[in-house]
Amino acid sequence: MLKDPRHYLVRGILLLIGGPLIILAAIFLPSMFEVLDILAIIIMAWITGLSMIAYGVFMIIVYRRQLDLAKQQQNNKNK
């Protein structure tokens, strides 16, 4: 487990940025490939991009939970 929960936030943000970039690349770049390859590239890029977005959201949720856990532990120490 990572010591600093900000790592989860940074990972989540980078994944949320990278996912749509892969999807956009799949839309605009395949013009140089053959027709059958274009469909495969677009499908793979959409799957990869959406997976990255979902994992990014998951990382941000983990970050929020880690912050809540740290606050609870701090409150328990103060009591």
GIVENJO-V254710 format. One record per residue. N is the residue number from 1. RES is the residue in three letters. SS is DSSP state (alpha for helix, beta for strand, coil for the rest). NEAR is the number of other ideal C-beta (glycine too) atoms within 12 Angstrom. Layout:
n:N res:RES ss:SS near:NEAR
n:N res:RES ss:SS near:NEAR
//
This chain:
n:1 res:MET ss:coil near:10
n:2 res:LEU ss:coil near:14
n:3 res:LYS ss:coil near:9
n:4 res:ASP ss:coil near:14
n:5 res:PRO ss:coil near:24
n:6 res:ARG ss:alpha near:19
n:7 res:HIS ss:alpha near:18
n:8 res:TYR ss:alpha near:29
n:9 res:LEU ss:alpha near:25
n:10 res:VAL ss:alpha near:19
n:11 res:ARG ss:alpha near:25
n:12 res:GLY ss:alpha near:28
n:13 res:ILE ss:alpha near:21
n:14 res:LEU ss:alpha near:20
n:15 res:LEU ss:alpha near:28
n:16 res:LEU ss:alpha near:24
n:17 res:ILE ss:alpha near:18
n:18 res:GLY ss:alpha near:24
n:19 res:GLY ss:alpha near:28
n:20 res:PRO ss:alpha near:21
n:21 res:LEU ss:alpha near:20
n:22 res:ILE ss:alpha near:26
n:23 res:ILE ss:alpha near:25
n:24 res:LEU ss:alpha near:17
n:25 res:ALA ss:alpha near:20
n:26 res:ALA ss:alpha near:27
n:27 res:ILE ss:alpha near:17
n:28 res:PHE ss:alpha near:15
n:29 res:LEU ss:alpha near:17
n:30 res:PRO ss:alpha near:21
n:31 res:SER ss:alpha near:14
n:32 res:MET ss:alpha near:10
n:33 res:PHE ss:coil near:14
n:34 res:GLU ss:coil near:11
n:35 res:VAL ss:alpha near:12
n:36 res:LEU ss:alpha near:11
n:37 res:ASP ss:alpha near:17
n:38 res:ILE ss:alpha near:19
n:39 res:LEU ss:alpha near:15
n:40 res:ALA ss:alpha near:16
n:41 res:ILE ss:alpha near:26
n:42 res:ILE ss:alpha near:25
n:43 res:ILE ss:alpha near:17
n:44 res:MET ss:alpha near:19
n:45 res:ALA ss:alpha near:28
n:46 res:TRP ss:alpha near:22
n:47 res:ILE ss:alpha near:18
n:48 res:THR ss:alpha near:23
n:49 res:GLY ss:alpha near:28
n:50 res:LEU ss:alpha near:22
n:51 res:SER ss:alpha near:19
n:52 res:MET ss:alpha near:27
n:53 res:ILE ss:alpha near:26
n:54 res:ALA ss:alpha near:18
n:55 res:TYR ss:alpha near:23
n:56 res:GLY ss:alpha near:27
n:57 res:VAL ss:alpha near:22
n:58 res:PHE ss:alpha near:20
n:59 res:MET ss:alpha near:29
n:60 res:ILE ss:alpha near:26
n:61 res:ILE ss:alpha near:19
n:62 res:VAL ss:alpha near:25
n:63 res:TYR ss:alpha near:25
n:64 res:ARG ss:alpha near:19
n:65 res:ARG ss:alpha near:18
n:66 res:GLN ss:alpha near:24
n:67 res:LEU ss:alpha near:19
n:68 res:ASP ss:alpha near:15
n:69 res:LEU ss:alpha near:17
n:70 res:ALA ss:alpha near:19
n:71 res:LYS ss:alpha near:15
n:72 res:GLN ss:alpha near:14
n:73 res:GLN ss:alpha near:13
n:74 res:GLN ss:alpha near:12
n:75 res:ASN ss:alpha near:11
n:76 res:ASN ss:alpha near:10
n:77 res:LYS ss:alpha near:9
n:78 res:ASN ss:alpha near:8
n:79 res:LYS ss:coil near:7
//
